[in-house]
Amino acid sequence: MSVVGFVIIGRNEGARLGLSIDSVLRQSSLAVYVDSGSTDDSVALAGARGLPVVELDPTVPFTAARARNAGFAWLTSRHPELELVHFIDGDCELVRGWLDRALAAIRSDAGLAAVCGRRRERAPGASPYNRLCDHEWNTPVGLRETCGGDALFRVTPFRGVGGFREDLIAGEEPDLCHRIRRQGWLIRRVDAEMTVHDAAMTRFAQWWQRNRRSGYATAEAFALRGEGNVRLRHAVASNVIWAMPPMWLLWPVLWARICRRGGPLVASFITLGKIPHCQGQLQYWWRSMRRKAPTGETRLIEYK
C-alpha cells in the first residue's frame, strides 16, 4: 500500500519535464502529471512514460497553485489511503535518496505538516541570474515559516486548510504554510539535497520579469495577511521607497548594507531589483483598484 504520491506540474517545460518525471519514477511509481496549457509535447511526453495526465481547463486562469490542487485531488480520490503527497515542479529533478530522507524526517515528528530540503540550480555558472536563484534556494535548516514548490506534505493538514489558494500567481506556498501554521502544524527544512532546478535564465529581461512577479506576489500577500505582519509591511515599503528616482542617489548605502550579508552580486541585483518589485506591486494595486480580475494569459507573469 502506497503512503506517498507525487504531483508533477508543468507548462512548456520540454526536456526538463522528462528529467523530472524520470527522477520521480526512480523513487516512486505513484505519480500524476498536471499540465497547464502546454503547447509543446509535454502531455505526450508524460503519457509515453506511463503517467496519468490531468489537463487543466484553459478557460480558467492557469496558476501553479491550481495545478497542484488538481493533482492532489486526482491522487487522493483514487488512492484514499495516501498519507503524504510530494509536490515537484516540472523544471526540477528529484535527487536520489531524497524521498527516504524526507519520509524519515516527517515520521520523526507528528507535528510536522511538511518537510523540504535543499533545492539547487542545475547551471549556476551559466548566468548571474542562475547564481542568484541558487543563492535564493539556500534557506536555513530547521523550523521555517514556509517551504517552496518542492515539498512533502501530510494529506491531513493540507486538506484541512483547503490546499493552495488557486488565484495566486505566485507566493502560494507562503500563503498555504501560513494557514497551516495557524492550525498548530510545523514546517521543517532538513539538511539534505532535495531537487535540482533549471531556472534557464540567461537574459536580463527574464530576471526583470521574475522580480516583477515577485513584487506582485508581495503586494498580494500584504493585502491578504499583512495586518500585523511587520516583515511584509517592511518589504512592501522598502520596494516603493528605494524604487523612487530621488532615492537612487542613496543606492550605494543600500548596496553596502546588503553586500555585508550576501556579497557584491547579490547586493547589486537586490538593489536594482527594487524597481521591478515596485512595478509588480503597482500592477497588483492597479488591478485591485479597477476591481477587474485578469483572465487568460494575462493572469500569469512568466519569465521563461
C-alpha positions as CSV (number, residue, x, y, z in Angstrom):
1,M,0.0,0.0,0.0
2,S,1.4,3.4,-1.0
3,V,1.7,6.1,1.6
4,V,3.1,8.8,-0.6
5,G,2.2,10.0,-4.1
6,F,3.8,12.7,-6.4
7,V,2.2,15.6,-8.1
8,I,4.3,16.9,-11.0
9,I,3.2,20.2,-12.6
10,G,4.4,21.8,-15.8
11,R,3.8,24.2,-18.6
12,N,6.0,24.0,-21.7
13,E,9.0,22.5,-19.8
14,G,10.3,20.5,-22.8
15,A,13.2,18.2,-22.0
16,R,13.2,19.4,-18.4
17,L,9.9,17.6,-17.8
18,G,11.3,14.3,-19.0
19,L,14.2,14.6,-16.4
20,S,11.7,15.5,-13.7
21,I,9.4,12.6,-14.4
22,D,12.2,10.0,-14.7
23,S,13.7,11.2,-11.4
24,V,10.4,10.7,-9.6
25,L,9.7,7.3,-11.1
26,R,13.0,6.1,-9.9
27,Q,11.8,6.6,-6.3
28,S,8.0,6.1,-6.6
29,S,5.6,4.5,-9.0
30,L,2.7,6.6,-7.9
31,A,2.6,10.0,-9.6
32,V,0.4,12.2,-11.7
33,Y,1.3,15.0,-14.2
34,V,-0.8,18.1,-14.3
35,D,-0.4,20.3,-17.4
36,S,-1.3,24.0,-17.6
37,G,-2.0,24.5,-21.3
38,S,1.4,23.5,-22.8
39,T,1.9,24.0,-26.5
40,D,4.9,21.7,-26.7
41,D,4.9,17.9,-26.4
42,S,4.7,17.9,-22.6
43,V,1.4,15.9,-22.4
44,A,2.6,13.3,-24.9
45,L,5.9,13.0,-23.1
46,A,4.3,12.3,-19.8
47,G,1.8,9.9,-21.3
48,A,4.7,8.0,-23.0
49,R,6.3,7.4,-19.6
50,G,3.1,5.8,-18.4
51,L,1.9,8.7,-16.2
52,P,-1.7,9.7,-15.9
53,V,-2.2,13.2,-17.1
54,V,-4.6,15.9,-15.9
55,E,-5.0,18.7,-18.4
56,L,-6.4,21.9,-16.9
57,D,-9.4,23.7,-18.5
58,P,-7.8,26.6,-20.4
59,T,-10.9,28.8,-19.9
60,V,-9.9,29.2,-16.2
61,P,-6.7,31.1,-15.5
62,F,-3.6,28.9,-15.0
63,T,-1.6,29.0,-11.8
64,A,0.8,26.6,-10.2
65,A,-1.5,26.5,-7.1
66,R,-4.4,25.4,-9.3
67,A,-2.3,22.7,-10.9
68,R,-1.1,21.3,-7.6
69,N,-4.6,21.2,-6.1
70,A,-5.8,19.3,-9.2
71,G,-3.0,16.8,-8.8
72,F,-3.7,16.4,-5.1
73,A,-7.4,15.8,-5.8
74,W,-6.7,13.3,-8.5
75,L,-4.3,11.3,-6.3
76,T,-6.3,11.3,-3.1
77,S,-9.6,10.5,-4.9
78,R,-8.1,7.3,-6.4
79,H,-5.8,6.5,-3.5
80,P,-7.7,7.4,-0.3
81,E,-5.0,5.5,1.7
82,L,-2.4,8.2,0.9
83,E,-0.9,9.8,4.0
84,L,1.6,12.0,2.2
85,V,1.8,13.9,-1.1
86,H,5.0,15.3,-2.6
87,F,4.8,18.2,-5.0
88,I,7.5,18.9,-7.6
89,D,7.7,21.4,-10.4
90,G,8.4,20.1,-13.9
91,D,11.6,22.0,-14.2
92,C,13.1,20.2,-11.2
93,E,14.8,16.9,-10.9
94,L,14.4,14.8,-7.7
95,V,17.7,14.0,-6.0
96,R,18.4,10.3,-5.5
97,G,17.7,9.3,-1.9
98,W,15.8,12.4,-1.0
99,L,12.5,10.6,-0.6
100,D,13.9,8.4,2.1
101,R,15.3,11.4,4.0
102,A,12.0,13.3,3.7
103,L,10.0,10.3,4.9
104,A,12.3,9.8,7.9
105,A,12.1,13.4,8.8
106,I,8.3,13.7,8.7
107,R,7.8,10.5,10.5
108,S,10.1,11.6,13.3
109,D,7.8,14.4,14.3
110,A,4.0,14.0,14.3
111,G,3.6,17.8,14.4
112,L,5.2,18.3,11.0
113,A,2.9,19.2,8.2
114,A,5.6,19.5,5.6
115,V,9.3,19.0,5.0
116,C,11.6,20.3,2.3
117,G,15.3,20.2,1.6
118,R,18.0,22.0,-0.4
119,R,17.0,23.0,-4.0
120,R,20.0,23.7,-6.2
121,E,20.3,25.3,-9.6
122,R,21.4,23.0,-12.4
123,A,23.7,25.5,-14.0
124,P,24.6,28.3,-11.6
125,G,27.6,29.2,-13.7
126,A,25.6,29.8,-16.9
127,S,24.5,33.3,-15.8
128,P,24.4,35.6,-12.8
129,Y,20.7,35.2,-12.8
130,N,21.0,31.4,-12.2
131,R,23.6,32.1,-9.5
132,L,21.1,34.4,-7.8
133,C,18.4,31.7,-7.9
134,D,20.9,29.2,-6.3
135,H,21.5,31.7,-3.5
136,E,17.8,32.2,-3.0
137,W,17.2,28.5,-2.6
138,N,19.8,28.2,0.2
139,T,17.4,28.7,3.1
140,P,18.3,28.0,6.7
141,V,17.8,24.5,8.1
142,G,15.3,23.9,10.9
143,L,11.7,25.0,11.6
144,R,10.7,27.6,9.0
145,E,7.6,29.7,8.2
146,T,7.3,28.3,4.7
147,C,8.6,26.0,2.0
148,G,8.9,26.2,-1.8
149,G,7.1,24.4,-4.6
150,D,9.0,21.2,-4.0
151,A,8.0,19.7,-0.6
152,L,6.5,16.6,1.1
153,F,3.1,17.3,2.8
154,R,0.9,15.4,5.1
155,V,-2.5,14.9,3.5
156,T,-4.5,15.8,6.7
157,P,-3.2,19.4,7.3
158,F,-3.1,20.2,3.5
159,R,-6.7,19.1,3.1
160,G,-7.7,20.7,6.4
161,V,-6.9,24.2,5.1
162,G,-8.3,23.6,1.6
163,G,-4.9,23.4,-0.2
164,F,-3.4,26.1,-2.2
165,R,-5.2,29.3,-2.9
166,E,-5.7,29.0,-6.7
167,D,-5.9,32.6,-7.7
168,L,-2.4,33.4,-6.5
169,I,0.0,33.7,-9.5
170,A,3.0,33.5,-7.1
171,G,3.6,33.2,-3.4
172,E,1.1,30.4,-3.0
173,E,3.5,28.4,-0.8
174,P,3.9,31.1,2.0
175,D,0.1,31.6,1.9
176,L,-0.5,27.9,2.4
177,C,2.1,27.5,5.1
178,H,0.7,30.5,6.9
179,R,-2.7,28.9,7.1
180,I,-1.2,25.5,8.1
181,R,0.9,27.0,10.9
182,R,-2.2,28.8,12.2
183,Q,-3.7,25.4,12.8
184,G,-0.7,24.4,15.0
185,W,1.3,22.5,12.5
186,L,5.1,23.0,11.8
187,I,7.2,23.3,8.6
188,R,10.8,22.0,8.6
189,R,13.7,22.4,6.2
190,V,16.0,19.4,6.6
191,D,19.7,19.4,5.8
192,A,19.6,17.2,2.7
193,E,19.7,17.6,-1.1
194,M,16.2,17.6,-2.5
195,T,15.9,18.8,-6.1
196,V,17.9,20.3,-8.9
197,H,16.1,23.2,-10.5
198,D,16.6,24.6,-14.0
199,A,15.8,28.3,-14.0
200,A,17.3,28.7,-17.5
201,M,17.6,32.4,-17.0
202,T,20.2,33.8,-19.4
203,R,18.7,37.2,-20.2
204,F,18.3,40.3,-18.2
205,A,14.7,40.5,-19.3
206,Q,13.9,37.2,-17.7
207,W,15.4,38.3,-14.4
208,W,13.4,41.5,-14.6
209,Q,10.2,39.6,-15.2
210,R,10.8,37.2,-12.4
211,N,11.3,40.1,-10.0
212,R,8.2,41.8,-11.2
213,R,6.2,38.7,-10.5
214,S,7.7,38.6,-7.0
215,G,6.7,42.2,-6.4
216,Y,3.2,41.4,-7.5
217,A,3.1,38.4,-5.0
218,T,4.5,40.6,-2.2
219,A,1.7,43.2,-2.6
220,E,-0.9,40.4,-2.8
221,A,0.4,38.7,0.3
222,F,0.3,42.0,2.2
223,A,-3.3,42.5,1.1
224,L,-4.2,39.0,2.3
225,R,-2.3,38.7,5.6
226,G,-0.3,41.9,6.1
227,E,-2.2,43.1,9.2
228,G,0.3,43.0,12.0
229,N,3.0,41.4,9.8
230,V,6.0,43.7,10.2
231,R,8.1,41.7,7.7
232,L,5.6,42.1,4.9
233,R,4.9,45.7,5.6
234,H,8.7,46.4,5.5
235,A,9.1,44.6,2.2
236,V,6.3,46.5,0.5
237,A,7.5,49.9,1.9
238,S,11.1,49.1,1.0
239,N,10.3,48.3,-2.6
240,V,8.4,51.5,-3.0
241,I,10.8,53.8,-1.3
242,W,14.0,52.5,-2.8
243,A,12.5,52.5,-6.3
244,M,11.8,56.2,-6.3
245,P,14.3,58.1,-8.5
246,P,15.4,60.5,-5.8
247,M,16.5,57.5,-3.6
248,W,18.8,56.2,-6.4
249,L,21.5,58.6,-5.0
250,L,21.4,56.5,-1.8
251,W,21.7,53.1,-3.5
252,P,25.4,52.8,-2.5
253,V,24.3,52.8,1.1
254,L,21.7,50.1,0.5
255,W,24.2,48.1,-1.6
256,A,26.9,48.3,1.1
257,R,24.4,47.1,3.7
258,I,23.3,44.1,1.6
259,C,26.9,43.3,0.5
260,R,28.0,42.6,4.0
261,R,25.5,39.7,4.2
262,G,25.3,38.4,0.6
263,G,28.3,39.7,-1.4
264,P,28.6,42.1,-4.3
265,L,26.5,40.1,-6.8
266,V,23.5,39.6,-4.5
267,A,23.7,43.2,-3.3
268,S,23.8,44.6,-6.9
269,F,20.7,42.7,-8.1
270,I,18.7,43.1,-4.9
271,T,19.3,46.9,-5.1
272,L,18.4,47.1,-8.7
273,G,15.5,44.7,-8.1
274,K,13.7,47.3,-6.1
275,I,12.4,48.7,-9.4
276,P,10.8,45.6,-10.9
277,H,9.5,44.7,-7.5
278,C,7.8,48.0,-7.2
279,Q,6.5,47.7,-10.7
280,G,4.9,44.4,-9.8
281,Q,3.3,45.9,-6.7
282,L,1.9,48.7,-8.7
283,Q,0.5,46.3,-11.1
284,Y,-1.3,44.4,-8.3
285,W,-2.7,47.6,-6.8
286,W,-3.9,48.9,-10.2
287,R,-5.7,45.7,-10.9
288,S,-7.2,45.8,-7.4
289,M,-8.4,49.3,-7.8
290,R,-10.0,48.5,-11.1
291,R,-11.8,45.6,-9.4
292,K,-11.3,43.6,-12.5
293,A,-9.8,40.1,-12.3
294,P,-7.4,39.5,-15.2
295,T,-8.1,36.4,-17.2
296,G,-6.4,34.0,-19.6
297,E,-2.7,34.5,-20.3
298,T,-2.6,38.0,-18.8
299,R,-3.1,36.3,-15.4
300,L,0.3,34.7,-15.4
301,I,3.6,36.6,-15.2
302,E,6.1,34.2,-16.8
303,Y,9.9,34.6,-17.1
304,K,10.7,31.5,-19.3
